[in-house]
């Protein structure tokens, strides 16, 4: 299990302590963080809202 981002050196414990990731790569590099985000948002695929203007 990888708990450290190889790009910025941020650890999973640091993310838990301060609530911030060190860089955008942290979401892919820190496995427990990736799993937590996946559970929180229901998967890896973005399912954002669509503007009301899109449907006319």
C-alpha positions in Angstrom: 0.0 0.0 0.0 1.4 3.4 -1.0 0.8 6.1 1.6 3.2 8.7 0.2 2.9 10.8 -3.0 6.1 10.3 -5.0 5.7 13.8 -6.6 5.4 16.0 -3.5 6.1 13.7 -0.6 2.8 14.3 1.2 1.7 11.4 3.3 -1.8 10.1 4.0 -1.4 11.0 7.6 -0.7 14.7 6.6 -3.8 14.8 4.5 -5.9 13.4 7.4 -4.3 15.9 9.8 -4.7 19.1 7.8 -7.3 18.2 5.2 -5.2 19.3 2.3 -3.4 17.3 -0.4 0.1 18.4 -1.5 -0.6 18.3 -5.3 -3.0 17.0 -7.9 -1.1 13.7 -8.1 -1.8 12.9 -4.5 -5.3 11.6 -5.5 -3.8 8.9 -7.6 -0.6 8.2 -5.7 -1.9 7.8 -2.1 -3.9 4.6 -2.3 -6.0 5.1 0.9 -6.9 8.6 -0.2 -8.0 7.2 -3.6 -10.1 4.6 -2.0 -11.7 7.1 0.4 -12.6 9.6 -2.4 -14.0 6.7 -4.5 -16.3 5.7 -1.6 -17.3 9.3 -0.9 -18.3 10.1 -4.4 -19.5 6.7 -5.6 -16.8 5.9 -8.1 -14.0 7.2 -10.3 -16.2 8.7 -13.0 -17.3 12.3 -12.7 -21.0 12.7 -12.8 -21.5 16.4 -12.4 -24.6 18.4 -13.0 -25.8 19.5 -16.4 -27.0 23.0 -16.9 -30.7 23.6 -17.2 -29.9 25.6 -20.4 -28.5 22.3 -21.9 -32.1 20.9 -22.1 -33.6 24.1 -23.4 
